[in-house]
Amino acid sequence: MASRKESDKSVPHEGPKVERVPLSSLVRKRHGKHYDLMKQVLRELAELPGESALKLPLGDFSAKDLRSAVSRAAASKRIEISSTSDRENLYVWKRR
C-alpha cells in the first residue's frame, strides 16, 4: 500500500498560455451570418412606401431564424414591423 505522502503528490498542471492584449485590438461588434442582409433590409425598410412589403427569399434560412434576425435589427433602429411568411419567402413591412 502506498503511503499517503506518495499519493498526494500533485502533478504540475500545464494549462493554456494566457496573454494580455489591448482592448483597442479587439473586434467589439458581433457580425452574425445575417449581418449584411439585415443592413440591406433596414435600408429598404427606411425607404419602403406605406402600402408595400419587402419580400425576402428564405433560401437556406428558416422563416423563424430570418424573422428573428429582422425583428432584432428593426428593434435596434426603433422600427416597428410586422411579418408573415410562406414556404419560400418572408414578407416584412412597417407598422403604421
Backbone as XML, in Angstrom:
<?xml version="1.0"?>
<chain id="A" units="angstrom">
  <residue number="1" name="MET">
    <atom name="N" x="0.834" y="-1.190" z="0.000"/>
    <atom name="CA" x="0.000" y="0.000" z="0.000"/>
    <atom name="C" x="0.879" y="1.254" z="0.000"/>
  </residue>
  <residue number="2" name="ALA">
    <atom name="N" x="0.564" y="2.206" z="-0.835"/>
    <atom name="CA" x="1.356" y="3.422" z="-0.941"/>
    <atom name="C" x="1.087" y="4.320" z="0.242"/>
  </residue>
  <residue number="3" name="SER">
    <atom name="N" x="2.129" y="5.000" z="0.669"/>
    <atom name="CA" x="1.925" y="5.909" z="1.805"/>
    <atom name="C" x="1.148" y="7.125" z="1.332"/>
  </residue>
  <residue number="4" name="ARG">
    <atom name="N" x="0.504" y="7.788" z="2.252"/>
    <atom name="CA" x="-0.319" y="8.940" z="1.934"/>
    <atom name="C" x="0.493" y="10.027" z="1.247"/>
  </residue>
  <residue number="5" name="LYS">
    <atom name="N" x="1.709" y="10.239" z="1.660"/>
    <atom name="CA" x="2.541" y="11.289" z="1.071"/>
    <atom name="C" x="2.784" y="11.044" z="-0.411"/>
  </residue>
  <residue number="6" name="GLU">
    <atom name="N" x="2.990" y="9.793" z="-0.789"/>
    <atom name="CA" x="3.261" y="9.496" z="-2.193"/>
    <atom name="C" x="2.023" y="9.728" z="-3.068"/>
  </residue>
  <residue number="7" name="SER">
    <atom name="N" x="0.821" y="9.382" z="-2.599"/>
    <atom name="CA" x="-0.386" y="9.514" z="-3.395"/>
    <atom name="C" x="-0.894" y="10.952" z="-3.474"/>
  </residue>
  <residue number="8" name="ASP">
    <atom name="N" x="-0.483" y="11.813" z="-2.568"/>
    <atom name="CA" x="-0.926" y="13.208" z="-2.554"/>
    <atom name="C" x="-0.047" y="14.121" z="-3.399"/>
  </residue>
  <residue number="9" name="LYS">
    <atom name="N" x="0.985" y="13.573" z="-4.006"/>
    <atom name="CA" x="1.868" y="14.418" z="-4.819"/>
    <atom name="C" x="1.075" y="14.979" z="-5.989"/>
  </residue>
  <residue number="10" name="SER">
    <atom name="N" x="1.183" y="16.267" z="-6.218"/>
    <atom name="CA" x="0.445" y="16.874" z="-7.327"/>
    <atom name="C" x="1.328" y="16.928" z="-8.569"/>
  </residue>
  <residue number="11" name="VAL">
    <atom name="N" x="0.704" y="16.707" z="-9.683"/>
    <atom name="CA" x="1.391" y="16.777" z="-10.963"/>
    <atom name="C" x="1.233" y="18.206" z="-11.469"/>
  </residue>
  <residue number="12" name="PRO">
    <atom name="N" x="2.333" y="18.819" z="-11.884"/>
    <atom name="CA" x="2.204" y="20.201" z="-12.383"/>
    <atom name="C" x="1.201" y="20.252" z="-13.534"/>
  </residue>
  <residue number="13" name="HIS">
    <atom name="N" x="0.277" y="21.228" z="-13.453"/>
    <atom name="CA" x="-0.760" y="21.387" z="-14.482"/>
    <atom name="C" x="-0.286" y="22.405" z="-15.504"/>
  </residue>
  <residue number="14" name="GLU">
    <atom name="N" x="-0.271" y="21.985" z="-16.754"/>
    <atom name="CA" x="0.106" y="22.911" z="-17.822"/>
    <atom name="C" x="-1.134" y="23.273" z="-18.602"/>
  </residue>
  <residue number="15" name="GLY">
    <atom name="N" x="-1.715" y="24.404" z="-18.265"/>
    <atom name="CA" x="-2.917" y="24.877" z="-18.942"/>
    <atom name="C" x="-2.555" y="25.724" z="-20.139"/>
  </residue>
  <residue number="16" name="PRO">
    <atom name="N" x="-3.562" y="26.331" z="-20.746"/>
    <atom name="CA" x="-3.304" y="27.185" z="-21.909"/>
    <atom name="C" x="-2.503" y="28.415" z="-21.496"/>
  </residue>
  <residue number="17" name="LYS">
    <atom name="N" x="-1.663" y="28.844" z="-22.381"/>
    <atom name="CA" x="-0.878" y="30.057" z="-22.121"/>
    <atom name="C" x="-1.818" y="31.256" z="-22.193"/>
  </residue>
  <residue number="18" name="VAL">
    <atom name="N" x="-1.689" y="32.153" z="-21.279"/>
    <atom name="CA" x="-2.540" y="33.332" z="-21.192"/>
    <atom name="C" x="-1.731" y="34.549" z="-21.615"/>
  </residue>
  <residue number="19" name="GLU">
    <atom name="N" x="-2.331" y="35.367" z="-22.481"/>
    <atom name="CA" x="-1.680" y="36.584" z="-22.950"/>
    <atom name="C" x="-2.529" y="37.790" z="-22.611"/>
  </residue>
  <residue number="20" name="ARG">
    <atom name="N" x="-1.910" y="38.929" z="-22.574"/>
    <atom name="CA" x="-2.630" y="40.193" z="-22.439"/>
    <atom name="C" x="-2.638" y="40.876" z="-23.799"/>
  </residue>
  <residue number="21" name="VAL">
    <atom name="N" x="-3.801" y="41.417" z="-24.145"/>
    <atom name="CA" x="-3.918" y="42.163" z="-25.400"/>
    <atom name="C" x="-4.649" y="43.462" z="-25.117"/>
  </residue>
  <residue number="22" name="PRO">
    <atom name="N" x="-4.322" y="44.515" z="-25.837"/>
    <atom name="CA" x="-5.031" y="45.784" z="-25.617"/>
    <atom name="C" x="-6.475" y="45.677" z="-26.101"/>
  </residue>
  <residue number="23" name="LEU">
    <atom name="N" x="-7.385" y="46.277" z="-25.355"/>
    <atom name="CA" x="-8.803" y="46.270" z="-25.739"/>
    <atom name="C" x="-9.010" y="46.885" z="-27.115"/>
  </residue>
  <residue number="24" name="SER">
    <atom name="N" x="-8.189" y="47.848" z="-27.464"/>
    <atom name="CA" x="-8.345" y="48.504" z="-28.764"/>
    <atom name="C" x="-8.107" y="47.544" z="-29.929"/>
  </residue>
  <residue number="25" name="SER">
    <atom name="N" x="-7.468" y="46.405" z="-29.683"/>
    <atom name="CA" x="-7.209" y="45.450" z="-30.764"/>
    <atom name="C" x="-8.347" y="44.441" z="-30.953"/>
  </residue>
  <residue number="26" name="LEU">
    <atom name="N" x="-9.349" y="44.490" z="-30.082"/>
    <atom name="CA" x="-10.444" y="43.539" z="-30.161"/>
    <atom name="C" x="-11.578" y="44.050" z="-31.034"/>
  </residue>
  <residue number="27" name="VAL">
    <atom name="N" x="-12.205" y="43.144" z="-31.741"/>
    <atom name="CA" x="-13.402" y="43.472" z="-32.501"/>
    <atom name="C" x="-14.553" y="43.399" z="-31.517"/>
  </residue>
  <residue number="28" name="ARG">
    <atom name="N" x="-15.260" y="44.493" z="-31.354"/>
    <atom name="CA" x="-16.295" y="44.531" z="-30.329"/>
    <atom name="C" x="-17.694" y="44.277" z="-30.842"/>
  </residue>
  <residue number="29" name="LYS">
    <atom name="N" x="-17.907" y="44.388" z="-32.125"/>
    <atom name="CA" x="-19.233" y="44.124" z="-32.669"/>
    <atom name="C" x="-19.266" y="42.727" z="-33.228"/>
  </residue>
  <residue number="30" name="ARG">
    <atom name="N" x="-20.342" y="42.045" z="-32.961"/>
    <atom name="CA" x="-20.521" y="40.704" z="-33.500"/>
    <atom name="C" x="-21.301" y="40.826" z="-34.799"/>
  </residue>
  <residue number="31" name="HIS">
    <atom name="N" x="-20.724" y="40.349" z="-35.858"/>
    <atom name="CA" x="-21.409" y="40.344" z="-37.144"/>
    <atom name="C" x="-21.794" y="38.916" z="-37.452"/>
  </residue>
  <residue number="32" name="GLY">
    <atom name="N" x="-23.039" y="38.592" z="-37.150"/>
    <atom name="CA" x="-23.535" y="37.245" z="-37.375"/>
    <atom name="C" x="-23.764" y="36.960" z="-38.850"/>
  </residue>
  <residue number="33" name="LYS">
    <atom name="N" x="-24.286" y="35.779" z="-39.124"/>
    <atom name="CA" x="-24.454" y="35.356" z="-40.510"/>
    <atom name="C" x="-25.511" y="36.163" z="-41.259"/>
  </residue>
  <residue number="34" name="HIS">
    <atom name="N" x="-26.365" y="36.891" z="-40.534"/>
    <atom name="CA" x="-27.413" y="37.686" z="-41.175"/>
    <atom name="C" x="-27.036" y="39.165" z="-41.310"/>
  </residue>
  <residue number="35" name="TYR">
    <atom name="N" x="-25.851" y="39.544" z="-40.874"/>
    <atom name="CA" x="-25.488" y="40.952" z="-40.752"/>
    <atom name="C" x="-25.658" y="41.745" z="-42.054"/>
  </residue>
  <residue number="36" name="ASP">
    <atom name="N" x="-25.051" y="41.271" z="-43.140"/>
    <atom name="CA" x="-25.132" y="42.023" z="-44.405"/>
    <atom name="C" x="-26.566" y="42.114" z="-44.908"/>
  </residue>
  <residue number="37" name="LEU">
    <atom name="N" x="-27.301" y="41.024" z="-44.787"/>
    <atom name="CA" x="-28.701" y="41.028" z="-45.206"/>
    <atom name="C" x="-29.509" y="42.013" z="-44.369"/>
  </residue>
  <residue number="38" name="MET">
    <atom name="N" x="-29.254" y="42.068" z="-43.061"/>
    <atom name="CA" x="-30.013" y="42.973" z="-42.195"/>
    <atom name="C" x="-29.712" y="44.432" z="-42.510"/>
  </residue>
  <residue number="39" name="LYS">
    <atom name="N" x="-28.468" y="44.748" z="-42.846"/>
    <atom name="CA" x="-28.148" y="46.120" z="-43.257"/>
    <atom name="C" x="-28.977" y="46.506" z="-44.470"/>
  </residue>
  <residue number="40" name="GLN">
    <atom name="N" x="-29.060" y="45.616" z="-45.438"/>
    <atom name="CA" x="-29.841" y="45.887" z="-46.641"/>
    <atom name="C" x="-31.326" y="46.002" z="-46.317"/>
  </residue>
  <residue number="41" name="VAL">
    <atom name="N" x="-31.846" y="45.114" z="-45.484"/>
    <atom name="CA" x="-33.262" y="45.140" z="-45.114"/>
    <atom name="C" x="-33.595" y="46.452" z="-44.412"/>
  </residue>
  <residue number="42" name="LEU">
    <atom name="N" x="-32.752" y="46.906" z="-43.496"/>
    <atom name="CA" x="-33.019" y="48.158" z="-42.782"/>
    <atom name="C" x="-33.008" y="49.356" z="-43.732"/>
  </residue>
  <residue number="43" name="ARG">
    <atom name="N" x="-32.096" y="49.353" z="-44.700"/>
    <atom name="CA" x="-32.088" y="50.437" z="-45.703"/>
    <atom name="C" x="-33.385" y="50.428" z="-46.500"/>
  </residue>
  <residue number="44" name="GLU">
    <atom name="N" x="-33.791" y="49.234" z="-46.925"/>
    <atom name="CA" x="-35.022" y="49.113" z="-47.716"/>
    <atom name="C" x="-36.249" y="49.500" z="-46.888"/>
  </residue>
  <residue number="45" name="LEU">
    <atom name="N" x="-36.290" y="49.083" z="-45.621"/>
    <atom name="CA" x="-37.431" y="49.433" z="-44.755"/>
    <atom name="C" x="-37.553" y="50.939" z="-44.588"/>
  </residue>
  <residue number="46" name="ALA">
    <atom name="N" x="-36.419" y="51.616" z="-44.466"/>
    <atom name="CA" x="-36.435" y="53.067" z="-44.278"/>
    <atom name="C" x="-37.073" y="53.775" z="-45.474"/>
  </residue>
  <residue number="47" name="GLU">
    <atom name="N" x="-36.907" y="53.213" z="-46.674"/>
    <atom name="CA" x="-37.430" y="53.830" z="-47.893"/>
    <atom name="C" x="-38.748" y="53.218" z="-48.353"/>
  </residue>
  <residue number="48" name="LEU">
    <atom name="N" x="-39.264" y="52.242" z="-47.633"/>
    <atom name="CA" x="-40.443" y="51.494" z="-48.056"/>
    <atom name="C" x="-41.719" y="52.333" z="-47.971"/>
  </residue>
  <residue number="49" name="PRO">
    <atom name="N" x="-42.474" y="52.429" z="-49.077"/>
    <atom name="CA" x="-43.764" y="53.125" z="-49.024"/>
    <atom name="C" x="-44.726" y="52.409" z="-48.072"/>
  </residue>
  <residue number="50" name="GLY">
    <atom name="N" x="-45.677" y="53.154" z="-47.544"/>
    <atom name="CA" x="-46.595" y="52.643" z="-46.537"/>
    <atom name="C" x="-47.410" y="51.428" z="-46.925"/>
  </residue>
  <residue number="51" name="GLU">
    <atom name="N" x="-47.728" y="51.257" z="-48.175"/>
    <atom name="CA" x="-48.571" y="50.135" z="-48.610"/>
    <atom name="C" x="-47.773" y="49.025" z="-49.283"/>
  </residue>
  <residue number="52" name="SER">
    <atom name="N" x="-46.502" y="48.891" z="-48.908"/>
    <atom name="CA" x="-45.650" y="47.871" z="-49.515"/>
    <atom name="C" x="-44.989" y="47.009" z="-48.450"/>
  </residue>
  <residue number="53" name="ALA">
    <atom name="N" x="-44.537" y="45.838" z="-48.876"/>
    <atom name="CA" x="-43.798" y="44.923" z="-48.002"/>
    <atom name="C" x="-42.525" y="44.498" z="-48.717"/>
  </residue>
  <residue number="54" name="LEU">
    <atom name="N" x="-41.518" y="44.143" z="-47.953"/>
    <atom name="CA" x="-40.308" y="43.564" z="-48.522"/>
    <atom name="C" x="-40.501" y="42.059" z="-48.640"/>
  </residue>
  <residue number="55" name="LYS">
    <atom name="N" x="-40.064" y="41.501" z="-49.733"/>
    <atom name="CA" x="-40.139" y="40.063" z="-49.964"/>
    <atom name="C" x="-38.721" y="39.513" z="-49.856"/>
  </residue>
  <residue number="56" name="LEU">
    <atom name="N" x="-38.462" y="38.743" z="-48.790"/>
    <atom name="CA" x="-37.136" y="38.198" z="-48.547"/>
    <atom name="C" x="-37.143" y="36.698" z="-48.818"/>
  </residue>
  <residue number="57" name="PRO">
    <atom name="N" x="-36.406" y="36.231" z="-49.825"/>
    <atom name="CA" x="-36.360" y="34.789" z="-50.077"/>
    <atom name="C" x="-35.707" y="34.069" z="-48.906"/>
  </residue>
  <residue number="58" name="LEU">
    <atom name="N" x="-36.286" y="32.954" z="-48.498"/>
    <atom name="CA" x="-35.759" y="32.214" z="-47.355"/>
    <atom name="C" x="-34.432" y="31.528" z="-47.677"/>
  </residue>
  <residue number="59" name="GLY">
    <atom name="N" x="-34.288" y="31.003" z="-48.870"/>
    <atom name="CA" x="-33.030" y="30.336" z="-49.225"/>
    <atom name="C" x="-32.680" y="29.263" z="-48.216"/>
  </residue>
  <residue number="60" name="ASP">
    <atom name="N" x="-31.505" y="29.370" z="-47.616"/>
    <atom name="CA" x="-31.040" y="28.393" z="-46.627"/>
    <atom name="C" x="-31.499" y="28.713" z="-45.208"/>
  </residue>
  <residue number="61" name="PHE">
    <atom name="N" x="-32.197" y="29.836" z="-45.017"/>
    <atom name="CA" x="-32.651" y="30.230" z="-43.682"/>
    <atom name="C" x="-34.039" y="29.669" z="-43.406"/>
  </residue>
  <residue number="62" name="SER">
    <atom name="N" x="-34.332" y="29.465" z="-42.137"/>
    <atom name="CA" x="-35.712" y="29.130" z="-41.773"/>
    <atom name="C" x="-36.460" y="30.448" z="-41.597"/>
  </residue>
  <residue number="63" name="ALA">
    <atom name="N" x="-37.765" y="30.423" z="-41.780"/>
    <atom name="CA" x="-38.571" y="31.635" z="-41.597"/>
    <atom name="C" x="-38.409" y="32.152" z="-40.168"/>
  </residue>
  <residue number="64" name="LYS">
    <atom name="N" x="-38.357" y="31.243" z="-39.214"/>
    <atom name="CA" x="-38.219" y="31.616" z="-37.801"/>
    <atom name="C" x="-36.906" y="32.369" z="-37.555"/>
  </residue>
  <residue number="65" name="ASP">
    <atom name="N" x="-35.791" y="31.840" z="-38.070"/>
    <atom name="CA" x="-34.493" y="32.482" z="-37.856"/>
    <atom name="C" x="-34.407" y="33.833" z="-38.551"/>
  </residue>
  <residue number="66" name="LEU">
    <atom name="N" x="-34.884" y="33.889" z="-39.772"/>
    <atom name="CA" x="-34.834" y="35.141" z="-40.515"/>
    <atom name="C" x="-35.745" y="36.188" z="-39.887"/>
  </residue>
  <residue number="67" name="ARG">
    <atom name="N" x="-36.938" y="35.778" z="-39.459"/>
    <atom name="CA" x="-37.872" y="36.692" z="-38.793"/>
    <atom name="C" x="-37.236" y="37.243" z="-37.513"/>
  </residue>
  <residue number="68" name="SER">
    <atom name="N" x="-36.578" y="36.389" z="-36.753"/>
    <atom name="CA" x="-35.919" y="36.836" z="-35.518"/>
    <atom name="C" x="-34.823" y="37.847" z="-35.812"/>
  </residue>
  <residue number="69" name="ALA">
    <atom name="N" x="-34.023" y="37.573" z="-36.825"/>
    <atom name="CA" x="-32.934" y="38.485" z="-37.183"/>
    <atom name="C" x="-33.480" y="39.838" z="-37.630"/>
  </residue>
  <residue number="70" name="VAL">
    <atom name="N" x="-34.515" y="39.826" z="-38.461"/>
    <atom name="CA" x="-35.119" y="41.076" z="-38.929"/>
    <atom name="C" x="-35.733" y="41.834" z="-37.756"/>
  </residue>
  <residue number="71" name="SER">
    <atom name="N" x="-36.408" y="41.129" z="-36.875"/>
    <atom name="CA" x="-37.034" y="41.771" z="-35.706"/>
    <atom name="C" x="-35.996" y="42.435" z="-34.816"/>
  </residue>
  <residue number="72" name="ARG">
    <atom name="N" x="-34.887" y="41.736" z="-34.542"/>
    <atom name="CA" x="-33.822" y="42.313" z="-33.706"/>
    <atom name="C" x="-33.216" y="43.548" z="-34.369"/>
  </residue>
  <residue number="73" name="ALA">
    <atom name="N" x="-32.947" y="43.446" z="-35.662"/>
    <atom name="CA" x="-32.350" y="44.576" z="-36.383"/>
    <atom name="C" x="-33.287" y="45.776" z="-36.388"/>
  </residue>
  <residue number="74" name="ALA">
    <atom name="N" x="-34.559" y="45.532" z="-36.661"/>
    <atom name="CA" x="-35.540" y="46.628" z="-36.692"/>
    <atom name="C" x="-35.702" y="47.242" z="-35.307"/>
  </residue>
  <residue number="75" name="ALA">
    <atom name="N" x="-35.761" y="46.418" z="-34.281"/>
    <atom name="CA" x="-35.909" y="46.930" z="-32.911"/>
    <atom name="C" x="-34.713" y="47.800" z="-32.528"/>
  </residue>
  <residue number="76" name="SER">
    <atom name="N" x="-33.519" y="47.435" z="-32.990"/>
    <atom name="CA" x="-32.331" y="48.222" z="-32.665"/>
    <atom name="C" x="-32.402" y="49.621" z="-33.272"/>
  </residue>
  <residue number="77" name="LYS">
    <atom name="N" x="-33.161" y="49.765" z="-34.354"/>
    <atom name="CA" x="-33.351" y="51.068" z="-35.001"/>
    <atom name="C" x="-34.707" y="51.676" z="-34.668"/>
  </residue>
  <residue number="78" name="ARG">
    <atom name="N" x="-35.412" y="51.052" z="-33.741"/>
    <atom name="CA" x="-36.744" y="51.500" z="-33.297"/>
    <atom name="C" x="-37.741" y="51.584" z="-34.440"/>
  </residue>
  <residue number="79" name="ILE">
    <atom name="N" x="-37.677" y="50.588" z="-35.318"/>
    <atom name="CA" x="-38.637" y="50.476" z="-36.411"/>
    <atom name="C" x="-39.603" y="49.360" z="-36.043"/>
  </residue>
  <residue number="80" name="GLU">
    <atom name="N" x="-40.886" y="49.677" z="-35.985"/>
    <atom name="CA" x="-41.887" y="48.657" z="-35.669"/>
    <atom name="C" x="-42.294" y="47.963" z="-36.960"/>
  </residue>
  <residue number="81" name="ILE">
    <atom name="N" x="-42.207" y="46.639" z="-36.953"/>
    <atom name="CA" x="-42.515" y="45.876" z="-38.158"/>
    <atom name="C" x="-43.537" y="44.787" z="-37.880"/>
  </residue>
  <residue number="82" name="SER">
    <atom name="N" x="-44.100" y="44.292" z="-38.953"/>
    <atom name="CA" x="-44.934" y="43.096" z="-38.935"/>
    <atom name="C" x="-44.391" y="42.192" z="-40.028"/>
  </residue>
  <residue number="83" name="SER">
    <atom name="N" x="-44.729" y="40.906" z="-39.941"/>
    <atom name="CA" x="-44.228" y="39.988" z="-40.955"/>
    <atom name="C" x="-45.154" y="38.789" z="-41.108"/>
  </residue>
  <residue number="84" name="THR">
    <atom name="N" x="-45.003" y="38.125" z="-42.230"/>
    <atom name="CA" x="-45.672" y="36.857" z="-42.496"/>
    <atom name="C" x="-44.753" y="36.082" z="-43.424"/>
  </residue>
  <residue number="85" name="SER">
    <atom name="N" x="-45.041" y="34.809" z="-43.600"/>
    <atom name="CA" x="-44.179" y="34.022" z="-44.484"/>
    <atom name="C" x="-44.984" y="32.935" z="-45.172"/>
  </residue>
  <residue number="86" name="ASP">
    <atom name="N" x="-44.407" y="32.443" z="-46.254"/>
    <atom name="CA" x="-44.921" y="31.246" z="-46.904"/>
    <atom name="C" x="-43.735" y="30.279" z="-46.993"/>
  </residue>
  <residue number="87" name="ARG">
    <atom name="N" x="-43.820" y="29.270" z="-47.799"/>
    <atom name="CA" x="-42.741" y="28.282" z="-47.863"/>
    <atom name="C" x="-41.438" y="28.828" z="-48.435"/>
  </residue>
  <residue number="88" name="GLU">
    <atom name="N" x="-41.525" y="29.880" z="-49.230"/>
    <atom name="CA" x="-40.351" y="30.367" z="-49.946"/>
    <atom name="C" x="-39.861" y="31.747" z="-49.538"/>
  </residue>
  <residue number="89" name="ASN">
    <atom name="N" x="-40.724" y="32.557" z="-48.911"/>
    <atom name="CA" x="-40.375" y="33.953" z="-48.639"/>
    <atom name="C" x="-40.853" y="34.402" z="-47.268"/>
  </residue>
  <residue number="90" name="LEU">
    <atom name="N" x="-40.166" y="35.415" z="-46.766"/>
    <atom name="CA" x="-40.602" y="36.144" z="-45.587"/>
    <atom name="C" x="-40.979" y="37.534" z="-46.074"/>
  </residue>
  <residue number="91" name="TYR">
    <atom name="N" x="-42.137" y="38.024" z="-45.664"/>
    <atom name="CA" x="-42.618" y="39.348" z="-46.046"/>
    <atom name="C" x="-42.595" y="40.231" z="-44.813"/>
  </residue>
  <residue number="92" name="VAL">
    <atom name="N" x="-42.008" y="41.411" z="-44.939"/>
    <atom name="CA" x="-41.849" y="42.332" z="-43.806"/>
    <atom name="C" x="-42.312" y="43.712" z="-44.227"/>
  </residue>
  <residue number="93" name="TRP">
    <atom name="N" x="-43.045" y="44.376" z="-43.334"/>
    <atom name="CA" x="-43.483" y="45.745" z="-43.606"/>
    <atom name="C" x="-43.487" y="46.548" z="-42.308"/>
  </residue>
  <residue number="94" name="LYS">
    <atom name="N" x="-43.468" y="47.883" z="-42.491"/>
    <atom name="CA" x="-43.509" y="48.775" z="-41.323"/>
    <atom name="C" x="-44.949" y="48.868" z="-40.832"/>
  </residue>
  <residue number="95" name="ARG">
    <atom name="N" x="-45.098" y="48.846" z="-39.523"/>
    <atom name="CA" x="-46.432" y="49.086" z="-38.931"/>
    <atom name="C" x="-46.755" y="50.559" z="-39.042"/>
  </residue>
  <residue number="96" name="ARG">
    <atom name="N" x="-48.018" y="50.841" z="-39.132"/>
    <atom name="CA" x="-48.455" y="52.249" z="-39.173"/>
    <atom name="C" x="-48.600" y="52.797" z="-37.784"/>
  </residue>
</chain>
